[in-house]
Amino acid sequence: MTPGESRVNYLIWCPLRLGEPVRSHILALLEADDNSHQVVESLQRSGHKVMPCKRFIDAVSILEKGRFDLVISDVHLENGGSVFDFIIWVRRNASTRETPFAMFSYHPSAMGKYVEDGVRTTARLLGVAKYISMDEFDSDDFRRQIDALLPKSDEVAKPSTHEKWLKK
């Protein structure tokens, strides 16, 4: 491994029940485990497959090797990377530039709420399709907002190359 490279240390592939159609493949860059589990469970109820990861560098590595229908990211990343750098990378990369991107702020701090308008505006200018902020997680509302960014349920997502992923 060369300097600057990262080994993906946190991958949990969250499968659906056998035989269920997959609507979409979603990459979720979410640092907090409770937040990640809530998002994954919520989106699985709509038939999505979700690959959560915790670090910006891991998300970049995953996106370089697979195709996703949506990327969801924490607004305030604390353990490696700026969310704005991540958005810029996604938009500059030929294989991901058309991928819808959503930002999610769960239980924002007082400072997070104070800077929210500026962050939301910057995110929109960088091509973020949806900015979701929730003091308390509302699974149904979250799912509705995410589902609005994706193909309708009768348009089953195409198979992608990321199903071969193994935890390293």
C-alpha angles and dihedrals in degrees: 000000000000126000111282093026120114132201112226102249102171119050124142115176107208108207127201122226114288112275097018115130114244114230099190143347112236131190112208118195099195123150103195115075095215091051092047093050092049092050093046094048092046094051094044088061087065092050099259126141111225128197110195123198132174107214136059093227091052091050090053090050092049093048091050090059105036145034122244132185094216140011120210119190137182111251095225112041114192105175107057131344143009118273088224091056088050093050091049091050091050092049094047095047111093094217096050107030093099094045112113113245127205128187121211127199110188118190094344119208122242089264090048090054091047094055096035097103092052093045091047092050093048091047091053091049089053092053104264108159098203137016112197122189123182131174088195123022112255106190096194095048092045092050092048092052093048094043089055089063094053138066117281117272093258090059100077114204118255117251113266138200097249096080089084093067119129129188107260 
